[in-house]
Amino acid sequence: MDKLIDYKLIGKRVKEKRLNKQLTQEQVAEYLNISNEYMSKIENAKIEINLKRLGQLSVLLETPIEYFIAGVTIEAPAYKASELIKLLEDLSPKEKDVIYNVIEQIKKLRK
């Protein structure tokens, strides 16, 4: 698999949107004209989904294709940025401060 693209993250986002739309893997697989097993492999990053298939999912899930691919390039500065923000949303200000301090310490160690 391509080590520059985080297909696990793409699969996680596909699954999240599918569940938000209250669709089963079987329903999505039928729409895409693929097997249920293949759909499972997309969501579990066992295969590398192509842009055509991602575009079809985008239409079905009524989600811009950018949502699925933004921040999935491992070497990009925004890698997993939206996932980190989601994780922080439910934390208290004190917990966010702890996370901030940990990140600051990691950055200092890298210098």
C-alpha positions in Angstrom: 0.0 0.0 0.0 1.0 3.6 -0.6 2.7 4.9 2.5 2.1 8.5 1.6 -1.7 8.3 1.8 -3.5 7.2 5.0 -6.1 4.9 3.5 -7.2 3.9 7.0 -8.2 7.5 7.7 -10.1 7.6 4.4 -11.9 4.4 5.3 -12.7 5.8 8.8 -14.3 8.9 7.2 -16.3 6.8 4.7 -17.7 4.7 7.5 -18.5 7.7 9.7 -20.5 9.3 6.9 -22.2 6.0 5.9 -23.3 5.6 9.5 -24.5 9.2 9.7 -26.7 8.5 6.7 -27.9 5.3 8.4 -26.8 3.2 5.5 -25.5 -0.3 5.7 -22.4 -1.6 4.0 -24.7 -3.7 1.9 -26.7 -0.7 0.7 -23.6 1.2 -0.2 -22.0 -1.8 -1.9 -25.2 -2.2 -4.0 -25.1 1.4 -5.0 -21.5 1.1 -6.0 -22.1 -2.2 -7.7 -19.4 -3.9 -5.6 -19.4 -6.8 -3.1 -20.1 -6.3 0.6 -16.6 -7.7 1.2 -15.1 -5.0 -1.1 -17.0 -2.3 0.8 -15.6 -3.6 4.1 -12.1 -3.6 2.7 -12.5 0.1 1.7 -13.6 1.0 5.3 -10.9 -1.1 6.8 -8.1 0.1 4.5 -7.4 -3.4 3.1 -7.5 -1.9 -0.4 -6.6 1.5 -1.9 -9.8 3.2 -3.0 -9.6 5.0 -6.3 -10.9 8.4 -7.1 -13.7 7.2 -9.3 -15.1 5.1 -6.4 -14.5 7.9 -3.9 -16.4 10.2 -6.2 -19.3 7.8 -6.3 -19.3 7.6 -2.5 -19.2 11.4 -2.3 -22.4 11.6 -4.3 -24.2 8.9 -2.4 -23.1 10.2 1.0 -23.8 13.8 0.0 -20.3 14.8 1.1 -17.7 16.8 -0.8 -14.9 14.5 -2.0 -12.5 16.9 -0.3 -13.8 15.7 3.1 -12.5 12.2 2.4 -9.1 13.3 1.1 -8.2 16.4 3.0 -5.4 15.8 5.5 -4.7 12.2 4.6 -1.3 12.8 3.1 1.0 11.6 5.8 3.8 14.2 5.1 1.4 17.1 4.8 1.3 19.7 7.6 -2.5 19.3 8.0 -2.3 15.5 8.4 -5.1 14.4 10.7 -5.8 18.0 11.7 -9.6 17.6 11.6 -9.4 14.4 13.6 -7.3 16.1 16.2 -9.8 19.0 16.4 -12.7 16.5 16.9 -10.8 14.8 19.7 -10.3 18.1 21.5 -13.9 19.3 21.2 -15.2 17.4 24.3 -12.2 18.1 26.5 -12.3 20.6 29.3 -10.1 23.7 29.1 -7.7 22.1 31.6 -7.4 18.9 29.6 -6.8 20.9 26.4 -4.1 22.8 28.2 -2.4 19.5 29.2 -2.5 18.4 25.5 -1.1 21.7 24.4 1.8 21.4 26.9 2.6 17.8 25.7 2.7 19.0 22.1 5.0 21.9 23.1 7.3 19.5 24.9 7.5 17.2 21.9 8.3 20.1 19.6 11.1 21.2 22.0 12.6 17.7 22.0 12.8 17.7 18.2 15.0 20.8 18.1 
